[in-house]
Amino acid sequence: ALRALPVKEAYVDGELCAVRADGVTSFSRLQAAMDEGRTGDLAFFAFDLLFLNGESIAKLPLIDRKARLEGLFSTDMPGLRF
């Protein structure tokens, strides 16, 4: 799903999670999914953008980096959450 982002290159900080039907993340489900190769059911929660299209933006204020990150997730992308 990250390949669908409209960028040439980016460093996105986040966490891969397994999410139960009730919306709660589960580490044991993440481990089981990875062990069994069922990665299609996982979600990547993005929470920071550090590098974008050849430019390090790590020194920008977090609010600015989050705004740029939100711009990348302007469309609904299955498996990606912001």
LINKAGI-V870600 format. One record per run of one state. SS is the DSSP state (@ for helix, = for strand, . for the rest). FROM is the first residue (numbers start at 0). TO is the last residue. If there is no record, write none. Layout:
ss=[SS & SS]
from=[FROM & FROM]
to=[TO & TO]
This chain:
ss=[. & @ & . & = & . & = & . & @ & . & @ & = & . & = & . & @ & . & = & .]
from=[0 & 1 & 4 & 9 & 19 & 24 & 25 & 26 & 36 & 38 & 41 & 52 & 54 & 56 & 61 & 72 & 79 & 81]
to=[0 & 3 & 8 & 18 & 23 & 24 & 25 & 35 & 37 & 40 & 51 & 53 & 55 & 60 & 71 & 78 & 80 & 81]
